Structure formats: structure tokens, C-alpha cells
Amino acid sequence: MLGLLIADKDAASRKQMAALLIDAGYDVIVTDSAANAIDNVLKKTAQVLLLGRELGEFNSADLVPLLKKCNRDLMIILVADNTPLPLMRKVRQEGIFYHAFDQSNRKARKKSDRW
């Protein structure tokens, strides 16, 4: 079974992603700690990492090079909005698999855009 690691500072986002993926039948590990994420990557407990914009006190884009050095076969999906273009170029060069936009705050943004 494909193991997924969800690493994100935002508890609501972690919970939402985990619920969807567990319902879809995936083996999911959830953390809000950079140390736990690195430990899981080193142990190769997950083949795919869903990485939120921030993890603990770290900007996730800064963690990508370290995570890829820990496991070069790891597929990283960066789930983040408002990432500056130069930073996105950097993480793409480091080998992220995909960049997804964070959907958890979309409804709140739509409401605030109407006012």
C-alpha cells in the first residue's frame, strides 16, 4: 500500500487531507513537526510527502533540499499558496513532484473577496 506522509503546521488542513486520503484507502501518517517528518523520510515509511507551506518553525521550501537528500526517491507535493516565484523555481529544481494550491482557505478567501 502506498504510504503518505502529511506534514503541515495547519491542524485543520492536516485533518482534512488525512480524512480524504484515509477514506480513499491510503496508509496515512500525519505530523506538524519537521523532526518527525525527517525521521519518517529517513525510515522510508512513506513514498509520498504532502508538505504544507510551513512545518513547525520552518518554511517548507527550505526543507525540500534536506528531505530530498534523505530520500531521493521521495515524491514531494508542496501544498502552498502565495509562494514567491523565485522560491518556487528553487523547490522545483530541488525535485518536488508537484505544486498544489492549498484549498482549505479557499471558502474564507471567496467570502472576503465579496466584501
C-alpha positions, 0 to 999 in steps of 0.5 A, a space after each residue: 500500500 502506498 504510504 503518505 506522509 502529511 506534514 503541515 503546521 495547519 491542524 485543520 488542513 492536516 485533518 482534512 487531507 488525512 480524512 480524504 486520503 484515509 477514506 480513499 484507502 491510503 496508509 496515512 501518517 500525519 505530523 506538524 513537526 519537521 523532526 518527525 517528518 525527517 525521521 519518517 523520510 529517513 525510515 522510508 515509511 512513506 513514498 509520498 510527502 504532502 508538505 504544507 507551506 510551513 512545518 513547525 518553525 520552518 518554511 517548507 521550501 527550505 526543507 525540500 533540499 534536506 528531505 530530498 537528500 534523505 530520500 531521493 526517491 521521495 515524491 514531494 507535493 508542496 501544498 502552498 499558496 502565495 509562494 514567491 516565484 523565485 522560491 518556487 523555481 528553487 523547490 522545483 529544481 530541488 525535485 518536488 513532484 508537484 505544486 498544489 494550491 492549498 484549498 482549505 482557505 479557499 471558502 474564507 478567501 471567496 467570502 472576503 473577496 465579496 466584501 
